């Protein structure tokens, strides 16, 4: 395996394991997660089901990367490119709802850049 591909694979796995951990935390309805996402306030208790929706999405995204790395590694670059839409969308949600700009760019924007870098390295 070429060194660039190996680096792209490592970045992909770090992202996958990280987003799975975040998803598990959201499934637990951890109140710190809303603020950590970059939004200005925590959802009301009756809206906390949305945290679980995000948790399921995050876990599924991470599992896709892991499965593709074994079952369809030749397509992993394309998957990473497509999945980069998720943190870009999250960044837009935070910014368009008056959330923390540092979180929007530093968490979501940086994640999208890392995913795009992984995609480029995997495609090399």
N, C-alpha and C positions, 0 to 999 in steps of 0.2 A: 504494500500500500504506500502510495506517495506521501511525503511528509505533509504537503498542503491538505490532502484529503484527511489524513490523520488528525491534524489540527481542527479542521472543520467538523470532524466527527466528535472530538472532545468538546468543542464549543456546543455542539448540538446536544450532547448528553448532559452537560452541565445545565443547560437551559431546560431540558426535559425534566431532570430530577428536581430542579428548583421550582418549576411551575407546578409539578405534581405536589410538592410540599406546600406551596401556596394554596393550591386547590383544596388539599386536606384541611388546612387551617380555615378556609372559607366555609367548608362543610360544617365545621364546628361552630360557626356563627361567632367567631372571635370579634369582639367589638373594635379592637385595634386595627382590624383589616380595612375598614372603610377609610379611616384617616390615612393609613399607609398607602392606600390606592391613590390618594391625592385629592379626594373630594372634600369639600369644606366641612361637612357634618356627617355624623353616623346616621344611617337609615333608622327610621322609627322601628320599634320592635315588630310591628306588623309587616314591615317591608323587608325583614331580614331573610325571607325566602329567596330574595334576589341574590344574597351572598352565596346561597347554596347553588343557585343556577351558575354563578360565576365559578364556583368550586368545581362543579361537574365539567364545565367547559375547559378549565385549566388542566384538570386531571386527564381528560380525553386528549387534549393537545400534546401533553407530555408523553402519553402512551403511544400516540401516533408516531412520534419521533423515534421512540425506542423500538417499536415494531418495524418501522421502515428501515431502521439501521440493520436489522437482521434479515427481514423478508424481501426488501426491495431497496437495497442500499444505492443502486443506480438511480433511483428516483428521489432519494433523500434531499438532494439539492433543490429540486422543484418543490417538495413539500415544505422545506424551510422558507423558501421564497414566498410561498402562499401563506404560511402561518404567520409571517411577519405582518400581515394585515391586522392580526389581532392586537398586538401592542400599539400599532399605529392608530387603530380604532379606539383603543383605551386612552391613548394620549389625546385624541380629539374629544372624547367624552369628558375627560378631566378639564381640558381647556375650555370647552364650550359650556361647562357648568360652573365656571368661576372657581375651579379648584386650584390647587397649588401648582404653579408653573414649574417649580423645581422638580416636583414629583413627576409631572407630565413629561418633561424632557429627560430628567435624570433616571427615572425608572422605566417608563414606557418607551420613550424615544431611544434610550440606550439599549433596551432589549431588542427593539426592532433593528437597530444598527448591528448588534451582535448576530442576530438571526440572518440578516442579509450578508454579513461577512462569512458566516458559516456556509450559507448557500453558495457564495462565490468560491470559497475554498473547496467545497465538495464537488463543484462543477469543473474545477481546474484539472 
